[in-house]
Amino acid sequence: MSRPALLVIDPQVDFLALVEPGGPHTCGADAALAGMERLVAAARSGGTPLVVTQELHRPGRVDFGRELDGEEPVHCVEGTPGAELVEALRPRPGEHLVRKRRYSAFFATDLDLLLRGLGVDTIVACGLLSDVCVHYTSVDAHQLDLRVHVVPEACAGSSAAASLAAFAAVEYLQRDAVVTLEAAVGLLDYAATNEA
């Protein structure tokens, strides 16, 4: 029996500004937020562990590393409105917040330790951006031998093409890794029912 956790990756104001309107099989920001909220509600109602990540950078830019070498502007600077989590997706008491400095939520954080402590062997991943932080986090989860399920209806990316490529790359690593919103909700409900 798998023990899932819901991982909501970087639902932050700055990342919403980078989302390109959705194309075929991808979501725009509003649809992705609605999908994330539905997954969070399912996790909360079933007692599934919920982990929200938040990318943060120091104002002096000392921890951006190579992140600004590409297309991304300065983003998620501590103390700025853009770094804030979307209010509806902020963790509640008893839920978990993991702050990070890089794209992957596993890189230089305690996420792996937290998931092991919770007995988790499966992550249901959603969030922003599908082709950056969601992708890199899913790859690292795979390399840590976790089962991965990514929910495109609860993700948004920098472009439709980039999102589709990211989902295809994750599916290449784990067969059936990309799942519908309905299937993900069903997985969270099934896990809760079978733990009761």
TORPA-4810 file (N, C-alpha, C, O; in nm, 3 decimals):
<nodes>
NODE_1_0.085_-0.119_0.000_0.000_0.000_0.000_0.088_0.123_0.000_0.174_0.138_0.087_M
NODE_2_0.068_0.212_-0.095_0.150_0.332_-0.099_0.102_0.433_0.004_-0.015_0.436_0.042_S
NODE_3_0.195_0.516_0.046_0.166_0.623_0.141_0.202_0.754_0.071_0.320_0.791_0.067_R
NODE_4_0.103_0.826_0.016_0.133_0.947_-0.059_0.140_1.071_0.029_0.087_1.075_0.140_P
NODE_5_0.207_1.171_-0.024_0.199_1.308_0.026_0.168_1.398_-0.092_0.210_1.370_-0.205_A
NODE_6_0.094_1.504_-0.067_0.069_1.604_-0.170_0.177_1.710_-0.159_0.198_1.767_-0.052_L
NODE_7_0.245_1.735_-0.269_0.352_1.834_-0.275_0.307_1.948_-0.366_0.295_1.932_-0.488_L
NODE_8_0.281_2.064_-0.305_0.237_2.182_-0.380_0.361_2.271_-0.395_0.410_2.328_-0.298_V
NODE_9_0.409_2.282_-0.517_0.538_2.344_-0.543_0.522_2.491_-0.582_0.467_2.524_-0.686_I
NODE_10_0.572_2.577_-0.496_0.589_2.720_-0.522_0.465_2.792_-0.576_0.471_2.855_-0.682_D
NODE_11_0.353_2.786_-0.505_0.236_2.863_-0.549_0.253_3.010_-0.507_0.189_3.057_-0.414_P
NODE_12_0.342_3.079_-0.577_0.385_3.213_-0.538_0.351_3.317_-0.643_0.341_3.288_-0.762_Q
NODE_13_0.334_3.440_-0.597_0.290_3.551_-0.682_0.384_3.572_-0.800_0.337_3.588_-0.913_V
NODE_14_0.514_3.573_-0.777_0.609_3.596_-0.886_0.599_3.490_-0.995_0.612_3.522_-1.114_D
NODE_15_0.576_3.366_-0.957_0.568_3.260_-1.058_0.439_3.270_-1.138_0.438_3.234_-1.256_F
NODE_16_0.332_3.316_-1.078_0.209_3.335_-1.154_0.230_3.435_-1.268_0.171_3.422_-1.375_L
NODE_17_0.316_3.533_-1.244_0.343_3.635_-1.346_0.422_3.579_-1.464_0.424_3.640_-1.571_A
NODE_18_0.488_3.464_-1.445_0.569_3.405_-1.552_0.492_3.303_-1.636_0.543_3.254_-1.737_L
NODE_19_0.369_3.272_-1.595_0.292_3.169_-1.664_0.237_3.223_-1.795_0.174_3.328_-1.801_V
NODE_20_0.262_3.146_-1.902_0.201_3.177_-2.032_0.060_3.120_-2.033_0.039_3.011_-1.979_E
NODE_21_-0.036_3.189_-2.093_-0.172_3.133_-2.100_-0.170_2.990_-2.155_-0.090_2.957_-2.242_P
NODE_22_-0.259_2.907_-2.104_-0.256_2.765_-2.136_-0.287_2.734_-2.281_-0.366_2.802_-2.346_G
NODE_23_-0.224_2.629_-2.329_-0.252_2.576_-2.461_-0.314_2.440_-2.447_-0.361_2.406_-2.338_G
NODE_24_-0.316_2.359_-2.552_-0.374_2.225_-2.543_-0.304_2.140_-2.436_-0.181_2.130_-2.434_P
NODE_25_-0.381_2.082_-2.349_-0.332_1.991_-2.246_-0.244_2.060_-2.141_-0.172_1.993_-2.067_H
NODE_26_-0.250_2.192_-2.134_-0.179_2.264_-2.029_-0.273_2.366_-1.968_-0.376_2.399_-2.026_T
NODE_27_-0.236_2.414_-1.851_-0.322_2.507_-1.779_-0.264_2.647_-1.777_-0.143_2.665_-1.774_C
NODE_28_-0.352_2.745_-1.780_-0.315_2.879_-1.742_-0.316_2.888_-1.590_-0.348_2.791_-1.521_G
NODE_29_-0.282_3.004_-1.539_-0.265_3.022_-1.395_-0.395_2.995_-1.317_-0.393_2.925_-1.216_A
NODE_30_-0.507_3.051_-1.363_-0.631_3.035_-1.288_-0.675_2.889_-1.279_-0.714_2.842_-1.173_D
NODE_31_-0.667_2.818_-1.392_-0.705_2.677_-1.392_-0.611_2.595_-1.304_-0.655_2.506_-1.232_A
NODE_32_-0.481_2.626_-1.310_-0.384_2.553_-1.228_-0.409_2.576_-1.079_-0.403_2.482_-1.000_A
NODE_33_-0.437_2.700_-1.041_-0.467_2.729_-0.901_-0.592_2.655_-0.854_-0.595_2.603_-0.742_L
NODE_34_-0.694_2.650_-0.939_-0.815_2.577_-0.903_-0.785_2.429_-0.885_-0.836_2.365_-0.792_A
NODE_35_-0.701_2.373_-0.972_-0.660_2.233_-0.958_-0.582_2.209_-0.830_-0.605_2.109_-0.761_G
NODE_36_-0.489_2.299_-0.798_-0.413_2.286_-0.673_-0.505_2.291_-0.552_-0.491_2.213_-0.458_M
NODE_37_-0.600_2.383_-0.555_-0.693_2.396_-0.442_-0.776_2.269_-0.425_-0.804_2.227_-0.313_E
NODE_38_-0.815_2.208_-0.535_-0.893_2.084_-0.526_-0.810_1.972_-0.464_-0.859_1.895_-0.381_R
NODE_39_-0.683_1.962_-0.504_-0.595_1.860_-0.447_-0.570_1.885_-0.298_-0.569_1.791_-0.218_L
NODE_40_-0.550_2.010_-0.263_-0.528_2.044_-0.121_-0.651_2.007_-0.039_-0.638_1.953_0.071_V
NODE_41_-0.769_2.037_-0.090_-0.892_2.001_-0.019_-0.902_1.851_0.000_-0.942_1.804_0.107_A
NODE_42_-0.867_1.774_-0.103_-0.872_1.628_-0.092_-0.771_1.577_0.010_-0.802_1.488_0.089_A
NODE_43_-0.651_1.633_0.009_-0.549_1.591_0.107_-0.594_1.623_0.248_-0.580_1.541_0.338_A
NODE_44_-0.647_1.742_0.267_-0.690_1.783_0.401_-0.806_1.697_0.451_-0.809_1.658_0.568_R
NODE_45_-0.900_1.669_0.364_-1.016_1.591_0.409_-0.978_1.448_0.443_-1.041_1.384_0.527_S
NODE_46_-0.875_1.396_0.376_-0.835_1.258_0.400_-0.718_1.241_0.494_-0.679_1.128_0.524_G
NODE_47_-0.661_1.351_0.542_-0.547_1.340_0.632_-0.416_1.305_0.565_-0.322_1.260_0.631_G
NODE_48_-0.409_1.325_0.433_-0.284_1.300_0.360_-0.184_1.410_0.394_-0.223_1.527_0.396_T
NODE_49_-0.058_1.377_0.419_0.040_1.482_0.447_0.047_1.583_0.332_0.048_1.547_0.215_P
NODE_50_0.051_1.710_0.370_0.057_1.819_0.274_0.186_1.896_0.296_0.215_1.941_0.407_L
NODE_51_0.264_1.910_0.188_0.389_1.986_0.193_0.380_2.095_0.086_0.356_2.067_-0.031_V
NODE_52_0.401_2.219_0.128_0.405_2.333_0.036_0.549_2.383_0.032_0.613_2.398_0.136_V
NODE_53_0.600_2.409_-0.088_0.734_2.464_-0.100_0.728_2.611_-0.138_0.632_2.657_-0.199_T
NODE_54_0.832_2.682_-0.099_0.841_2.826_-0.126_0.985_2.860_-0.163_1.077_2.845_-0.081_Q
NODE_55_1.005_2.904_-0.286_1.139_2.947_-0.327_1.163_3.088_-0.273_1.081_3.178_-0.291_E
NODE_56_1.276_3.106_-0.209_1.312_3.237_-0.153_1.459_3.266_-0.181_1.543_3.177_-0.178_L
NODE_57_1.487_3.393_-0.209_1.625_3.437_-0.230_1.653_3.560_-0.144_1.566_3.644_-0.123_H
NODE_58_1.775_3.569_-0.096_1.816_3.684_-0.015_1.821_3.811_-0.102_1.852_3.804_-0.221_R
NODE_59_1.790_3.925_-0.041_1.788_4.050_-0.119_1.918_4.081_-0.191_1.915_4.142_-0.298_P
NODE_60_2.033_4.041_-0.137_2.160_4.070_-0.201_2.194_3.981_-0.319_2.300_3.996_-0.379_G
NODE_61_2.105_3.887_-0.353_2.119_3.795_-0.468_2.235_3.697_-0.453_2.279_3.638_-0.551_R
NODE_62_2.285_3.678_-0.333_2.402_3.592_-0.315_2.370_3.444_-0.336_2.461_3.363_-0.355_V
NODE_63_2.241_3.408_-0.331_2.206_3.266_-0.343_2.130_3.232_-0.471_2.070_3.125_-0.480_D
NODE_64_2.130_3.321_-0.569_2.067_3.291_-0.697_2.150_3.194_-0.781_2.095_3.119_-0.862_F
NODE_65_2.280_3.194_-0.761_2.365_3.108_-0.842_2.346_3.137_-0.990_2.353_3.253_-1.032_G
NODE_66_2.321_3.033_-1.069_2.306_3.046_-1.214_2.161_3.067_-1.257_2.132_3.069_-1.377_R
NODE_67_2.069_3.083_-1.162_1.926_3.093_-1.198_1.894_3.208_-1.291_1.797_3.199_-1.367_E
NODE_68_1.971_3.314_-1.290_1.939_3.430_-1.372_2.011_3.428_-1.507_2.006_3.525_-1.582_L
NODE_69_2.077_3.316_-1.538_2.148_3.305_-1.666_2.054_3.286_-1.784_2.090_3.315_-1.898_D
NODE_70_1.933_3.239_-1.758_1.837_3.211_-1.865_1.736_3.323_-1.880_1.772_3.441_-1.877_G
NODE_71_1.610_3.285_-1.897_1.504_3.381_-1.925_1.441_3.441_-1.799_1.374_3.543_-1.807_E
NODE_72_1.461_3.378_-1.684_1.391_3.423_-1.564_1.446_3.555_-1.512_1.567_3.575_-1.507_E
NODE_73_1.355_3.645_-1.473_1.399_3.768_-1.407_1.427_3.741_-1.259_1.404_3.629_-1.211_P
NODE_74_1.474_3.841_-1.188_1.487_3.830_-1.042_1.348_3.797_-0.988_1.249_3.859_-1.027_V
NODE_75_1.341_3.700_-0.897_1.211_3.654_-0.848_1.222_3.604_-0.704_1.330_3.566_-0.658_H
NODE_76_1.110_3.605_-0.634_1.095_3.544_-0.501_1.202_3.593_-0.402_1.265_3.514_-0.332_C
NODE_77_1.220_3.724_-0.398_1.315_3.783_-0.305_1.247_3.798_-0.169_1.135_3.849_-0.159_V
NODE_78_1.315_3.754_-0.065_1.260_3.760_0.071_1.207_3.901_0.102_1.272_4.001_0.073_E
NODE_79_1.088_3.906_0.161_1.030_4.032_0.202_0.954_4.107_0.095_0.899_4.213_0.123_G
NODE_80_0.950_4.054_-0.028_0.876_4.121_-0.135_0.740_4.054_-0.155_0.724_3.936_-0.126_T
NODE_81_0.642_4.129_-0.205_0.509_4.069_-0.229_0.514_3.950_-0.324_0.436_3.857_-0.309_P
NODE_82_0.605_3.952_-0.421_0.614_3.844_-0.518_0.656_3.711_-0.460_0.628_3.607_-0.518_G
NODE_83_0.722_3.714_-0.345_0.766_3.590_-0.281_0.656_3.523_-0.202_0.671_3.408_-0.161_A
NODE_84_0.546_3.593_-0.180_0.439_3.541_-0.096_0.367_3.423_-0.161_0.351_3.417_-0.283_E
NODE_85_0.324_3.331_-0.076_0.240_3.220_-0.121_0.099_3.270_-0.146_0.051_3.360_-0.077_L
NODE_86_0.032_3.212_-0.244_-0.109_3.241_-0.267_-0.185_3.203_-0.140_-0.166_3.094_-0.086_V
NODE_87_-0.269_3.292_-0.095_-0.331_3.276_0.037_-0.405_3.143_0.053_-0.393_3.078_0.157_E
NODE_88_-0.478_3.102_-0.047_-0.559_2.979_-0.037_-0.473_2.854_-0.026_-0.524_2.748_0.011_A
NODE_89_-0.345_2.864_-0.060_-0.258_2.746_-0.061_-0.151_2.750_0.047_-0.058_2.669_0.045_L
NODE_90_-0.163_2.842_0.139_-0.067_2.848_0.249_-0.092_2.732_0.345_-0.207_2.697_0.373_R
NODE_91_0.016_2.671_0.395_-0.005_2.559_0.488_-0.068_2.605_0.619_-0.043_2.715_0.668_P
NODE_92_-0.149_2.518_0.674_-0.214_2.540_0.804_-0.131_2.473_0.913_-0.040_2.396_0.883_R
NODE_93_-0.163_2.502_1.039_-0.092_2.432_1.148_-0.100_2.281_1.129_-0.206_2.227_1.099_P
NODE_94_0.013_2.214_1.147_0.019_2.070_1.128_0.058_2.028_0.988_0.091_1.912_0.963_G
NODE_95_0.055_2.123_0.895_0.102_2.098_0.759_0.246_2.148_0.748_0.299_2.207_0.842_E
NODE_96_0.308_2.126_0.635_0.453_2.145_0.627_0.490_2.247_0.520_0.436_2.245_0.409_H
NODE_97_0.585_2.336_0.555_0.641_2.433_0.461_0.789_2.405_0.446_0.862_2.396_0.545_L
NODE_98_0.835_2.391_0.322_0.977_2.371_0.293_1.023_2.490_0.210_0.974_2.512_0.099_V
NODE_99_1.117_2.565_0.264_1.173_2.679_0.190_1.298_2.632_0.115_1.375_2.550_0.165_R
NODE_100_1.315_2.684_-0.005_1.424_2.636_-0.090_1.490_2.752_-0.164_1.431_2.859_-0.179_K
NODE_101_1.613_2.729_-0.209_1.689_2.831_-0.283_1.709_2.794_-0.429_1.756_2.876_-0.508_R
NODE_102_1.673_2.673_-0.466_1.696_2.624_-0.602_1.567_2.566_-0.658_1.465_2.560_-0.588_R
NODE_103_1.571_2.523_-0.783_1.451_2.472_-0.849_1.397_2.347_-0.780_1.277_2.340_-0.750_Y
NODE_104_1.480_2.249_-0.756_1.433_2.126_-0.693_1.406_2.147_-0.546_1.487_2.207_-0.474_S
NODE_105_1.291_2.099_-0.500_1.257_2.109_-0.358_1.341_2.015_-0.272_1.337_2.024_-0.149_A
NODE_106_1.416_1.927_-0.335_1.502_1.836_-0.260_1.645_1.891_-0.243_1.718_1.845_-0.156_F
NODE_107_1.683_1.988_-0.325_1.822_2.034_-0.325_1.848_2.125_-0.206_1.790_2.233_-0.195_F
NODE_108_1.938_2.080_-0.115_1.980_2.158_0.002_1.864_2.194_0.094_1.865_2.300_0.158_A
NODE_109_1.762_2.106_0.101_1.652_2.122_0.196_1.637_1.994_0.277_1.711_1.897_0.256_T
NODE_110_1.542_1.993_0.369_1.517_1.872_0.448_1.394_1.796_0.398_1.337_1.717_0.473_D
NODE_111_1.353_1.818_0.274_1.232_1.753_0.223_1.243_1.601_0.226_1.149_1.534_0.268_L
NODE_112_1.355_1.546_0.183_1.371_1.400_0.184_1.357_1.346_0.326_1.289_1.246_0.348_D
NODE_113_1.421_1.411_0.421_1.413_1.370_0.562_1.269_1.378_0.613_1.223_1.288_0.683_L
NODE_114_1.199_1.485_0.577_1.060_1.502_0.618_0.972_1.390_0.562_0.894_1.330_0.636_L
NODE_115_0.985_1.362_0.434_0.902_1.258_0.373_0.931_1.121_0.432_0.840_1.041_0.454_L
NODE_116_1.058_1.093_0.459_1.093_0.966_0.524_1.031_0.956_0.663_0.980_0.851_0.701_R
NODE_117_1.036_1.066_0.737_0.976_1.068_0.870_0.826_1.047_0.868_0.769_0.989_0.960_G
NODE_118_0.763_1.094_0.761_0.618_1.075_0.745_0.582_0.938_0.689_0.464_0.904_0.679_L
NODE_119_0.683_0.860_0.651_0.658_0.728_0.594_0.608_0.732_0.451_0.542_0.639_0.405_G
NODE_120_0.637_0.840_0.380_0.587_0.862_0.244_0.674_0.788_0.144_0.797_0.793_0.152_V
NODE_121_0.609_0.721_0.048_0.683_0.658_-0.062_0.634_0.705_-0.199_0.685_0.662_-0.302_D
NODE_122_0.534_0.796_-0.199_0.473_0.844_-0.323_0.444_0.993_-0.308_0.392_1.037_-0.206_T
NODE_123_0.479_1.070_-0.411_0.438_1.211_-0.409_0.341_1.238_-0.523_0.356_1.188_-0.635_I
NODE_124_0.241_1.318_-0.492_0.152_1.375_-0.591_0.195_1.521_-0.603_0.180_1.598_-0.508_V
NODE_125_0.248_1.558_-0.719_0.310_1.689_-0.736_0.225_1.780_-0.824_0.169_1.737_-0.925_A
NODE_126_0.218_1.906_-0.783_0.150_2.008_-0.861_0.218_2.141_-0.832_0.298_2.150_-0.739_C
NODE_127_0.188_2.243_-0.911_0.243_2.374_-0.879_0.300_2.449_-0.996_0.259_2.431_-1.110_G
NODE_128_0.397_2.534_-0.965_0.456_2.628_-1.059_0.609_2.620_-1.054_0.665_2.598_-0.947_L
NODE_129_0.672_2.636_-1.160_0.631_2.621_-1.297_0.650_2.475_-1.336_0.744_2.410_-1.291_L
NODE_130_0.560_2.424_-1.419_0.564_2.282_-1.454_0.695_2.241_-1.519_0.743_2.130_-1.497_S
NODE_131_0.754_2.329_-1.598_0.876_2.296_-1.671_1.004_2.331_-1.596_1.114_2.309_-1.647_D
NODE_132_0.990_2.386_-1.477_1.109_2.423_-1.399_1.103_2.350_-1.265_1.153_2.238_-1.254_V
NODE_133_1.045_2.412_-1.163_1.052_2.354_-1.028_0.974_2.224_-1.014_1.019_2.134_-0.943_C
NODE_134_0.859_2.212_-1.079_0.784_2.086_-1.072_0.865_1.975_-1.140_0.875_1.864_-1.087_V
NODE_135_0.921_2.005_-1.256_1.001_1.907_-1.330_1.122_1.862_-1.249_1.143_1.742_-1.230_H
NODE_136_1.202_1.956_-1.203_1.326_1.920_-1.133_1.298_1.848_-1.001_1.372_1.756_-0.964_Y
NODE_137_1.193_1.888_-0.932_1.156_1.819_-0.808_1.112_1.676_-0.837_1.148_1.584_-0.763_T
NODE_138_1.036_1.657_-0.944_0.990_1.522_-0.980_1.107_1.432_-1.018_1.109_1.314_-0.982_S
NODE_139_1.203_1.486_-1.090_1.321_1.408_-1.127_1.398_1.365_-1.002_1.439_1.250_-0.991_V
NODE_140_1.419_1.458_-0.909_1.491_1.422_-0.787_1.413_1.322_-0.703_1.473_1.234_-0.640_D
NODE_141_1.281_1.334_-0.700_1.200_1.236_-0.628_1.220_1.097_-0.688_1.234_0.999_-0.615_A
NODE_142_1.222_1.090_-0.819_1.246_0.963_-0.888_1.383_0.906_-0.849_1.396_0.787_-0.822_H
NODE_143_1.483_0.992_-0.847_1.619_0.946_-0.814_1.632_0.904_-0.669_1.725_0.833_-0.633_Q
NODE_144_1.538_0.948_-0.584_1.535_0.905_-0.444_1.441_0.786_-0.424_1.408_0.750_-0.311_L
NODE_145_1.399_0.725_-0.534_1.317_0.604_-0.534_1.175_0.625_-0.482_1.112_0.532_-0.432_D
NODE_146_1.125_0.746_-0.494_0.985_0.772_-0.463_0.902_0.751_-0.589_0.949_0.774_-0.700_L
NODE_147_0.778_0.706_-0.571_0.684_0.705_-0.682_0.640_0.850_-0.705_0.625_0.927_-0.611_R
NODE_148_0.621_0.886_-0.830_0.588_1.024_-0.866_0.461_1.026_-0.949_0.446_0.951_-1.045_V
NODE_149_0.370_1.115_-0.911_0.252_1.144_-0.991_0.244_1.295_-1.009_0.236_1.369_-0.911_H
NODE_150_0.247_1.340_-1.133_0.238_1.483_-1.164_0.101_1.509_-1.225_0.052_1.430_-1.307_V
NODE_151_0.039_1.620_-1.186_-0.098_1.650_-1.227_-0.099_1.775_-1.315_-0.099_1.886_-1.263_V
NODE_152_-0.099_1.759_-1.447_-0.093_1.876_-1.536_-0.206_1.977_-1.514_-0.186_2.097_-1.532_P
NODE_153_-0.324_1.928_-1.476_-0.437_2.020_-1.453_-0.418_2.106_-1.329_-0.497_2.197_-1.304_E
NODE_154_-0.315_2.079_-1.253_-0.285_2.158_-1.133_-0.143_2.215_-1.141_-0.079_2.242_-1.040_A
NODE_155_-0.095_2.232_-1.264_0.037_2.290_-1.290_0.022_2.398_-1.397_-0.073_2.396_-1.476_C
NODE_156_0.115_2.490_-1.399_0.124_2.587_-1.508_0.270_2.614_-1.534_0.353_2.611_-1.443_A
NODE_157_0.301_2.641_-1.663_0.441_2.656_-1.699_0.471_2.781_-1.777_0.383_2.865_-1.800_G
NODE_158_0.597_2.793_-1.817_0.640_2.912_-1.890_0.587_2.915_-2.032_0.578_3.021_-2.094_S
NODE_159_0.551_2.798_-2.086_0.485_2.790_-2.216_0.418_2.653_-2.226_0.452_2.561_-2.153_S
NODE_160_0.324_2.643_-2.318_0.257_2.514_-2.339_0.357_2.409_-2.385_0.353_2.295_-2.337_A
NODE_161_0.445_2.445_-2.476_0.542_2.349_-2.528_0.637_2.302_-2.418_0.668_2.184_-2.409_A
NODE_162_0.683_2.395_-2.336_0.775_2.358_-2.228_0.707_2.269_-2.125_0.767_2.175_-2.074_A
NODE_163_0.581_2.297_-2.095_0.506_2.214_-2.001_0.491_2.072_-2.054_0.515_1.976_-1.982_S
NODE_164_0.451_2.060_-2.180_0.432_1.928_-2.238_0.562_1.849_-2.240_0.562_1.728_-2.216_L
NODE_165_0.672_1.916_-2.270_0.803_1.849_-2.270_0.839_1.801_-2.130_0.893_1.691_-2.114_A
NODE_166_0.811_1.882_-2.030_0.841_1.842_-1.892_0.759_1.721_-1.850_0.812_1.628_-1.789_A
NODE_167_0.630_1.722_-1.883_0.547_1.607_-1.847_0.594_1.481_-1.919_0.597_1.373_-1.860_F
NODE_168_0.632_1.495_-2.045_0.682_1.379_-2.120_0.812_1.327_-2.060_0.833_1.206_-2.056_A
NODE_169_0.898_1.416_-2.013_1.024_1.374_-1.952_1.001_1.296_-1.823_1.070_1.198_-1.797_A
NODE_170_0.905_1.341_-1.743_0.874_1.269_-1.618_0.811_1.133_-1.651_0.843_1.033_-1.587_V
NODE_171_0.723_1.130_-1.748_0.660_1.004_-1.789_0.763_0.906_-1.843_0.748_0.785_-1.827_E
NODE_172_0.868_0.957_-1.905_0.976_0.870_-1.953_1.046_0.801_-1.836_1.087_0.685_-1.848_Y
NODE_173_1.059_0.871_-1.724_1.126_0.814_-1.608_1.039_0.712_-1.535_1.089_0.608_-1.490_L
NODE_174_0.910_0.740_-1.524_0.818_0.650_-1.455_0.690_0.638_-1.536_0.619_0.736_-1.557_Q
NODE_175_0.662_0.518_-1.579_0.539_0.492_-1.653_0.419_0.530_-1.566_0.416_0.501_-1.447_R
NODE_176_0.322_0.594_-1.627_0.198_0.636_-1.558_0.223_0.742_-1.450_0.145_0.753_-1.356_D
NODE_177_0.331_0.818_-1.464_0.360_0.924_-1.367_0.268_1.044_-1.386_0.234_1.112_-1.289_A
NODE_178_0.229_1.071_-1.508_0.143_1.185_-1.536_-0.003_1.139_-1.525_-0.046_1.049_-1.597_V
NODE_179_-0.076_1.202_-1.435_-0.213_1.158_-1.406_-0.310_1.275_-1.414_-0.271_1.391_-1.403_V
NODE_180_-0.436_1.243_-1.434_-0.540_1.346_-1.436_-0.571_1.393_-1.295_-0.536_1.328_-1.197_T
NODE_181_-0.635_1.507_-1.288_-0.678_1.560_-1.159_-0.771_1.462_-1.089_-0.757_1.438_-0.969_L
NODE_182_-0.865_1.405_-1.163_-0.958_1.308_-1.104_-0.884_1.187_-1.047_-0.916_1.140_-0.938_E
NODE_183_-0.786_1.137_-1.121_-0.710_1.022_-1.074_-0.630_1.056_-0.949_-0.620_0.975_-0.857_A
NODE_184_-0.573_1.177_-0.945_-0.495_1.218_-0.828_-0.584_1.232_-0.705_-0.547_1.189_-0.596_A
NODE_185_-0.701_1.291_-0.723_-0.796_1.301_-0.611_-0.836_1.161_-0.565_-0.844_1.135_-0.445_V
NODE_186_-0.860_1.072_-0.660_-0.893_0.934_-0.626_-0.781_0.865_-0.549_-0.807_0.790_-0.455_G
NODE_187_-0.657_0.891_-0.589_-0.542_0.833_-0.518_-0.536_0.882_-0.375_-0.513_0.804_-0.283_L
NODE_188_-0.557_1.012_-0.354_-0.554_1.068_-0.219_-0.670_1.013_-0.135_-0.653_0.980_-0.018_L
NODE_189_-0.789_1.002_-0.197_-0.905_0.946_-0.126_-0.884_0.798_-0.092_-0.917_0.754_0.018_D
NODE_190_-0.828_0.722_-0.187_-0.805_0.578_-0.166_-0.705_0.556_-0.052_-0.725_0.469_0.033_Y
NODE_191_-0.600_0.636_-0.052_-0.500_0.621_0.053_-0.559_0.651_0.190_-0.531_0.582_0.288_A
NODE_192_-0.643_0.757_0.196_-0.704_0.791_0.324_-0.800_0.683_0.371_-0.801_0.648_0.489_A
NODE_193_-0.878_0.629_0.279_-0.975_0.526_0.313_-0.904_0.399_0.363_-0.951_0.336_0.458_T
NODE_194_-0.795_0.364_0.301_-0.725_0.239_0.337_-0.634_0.253_0.457_-0.582_0.153_0.508_N
NODE_195_-0.614_0.378_0.504_-0.538_0.396_0.628_-0.630_0.398_0.748_-0.586_0.380_0.862_E
NODE_196_-0.758_0.421_0.723_-0.854_0.433_0.834_-0.875_0.301_0.906_-0.952_0.294_1.001_A
</nodes>
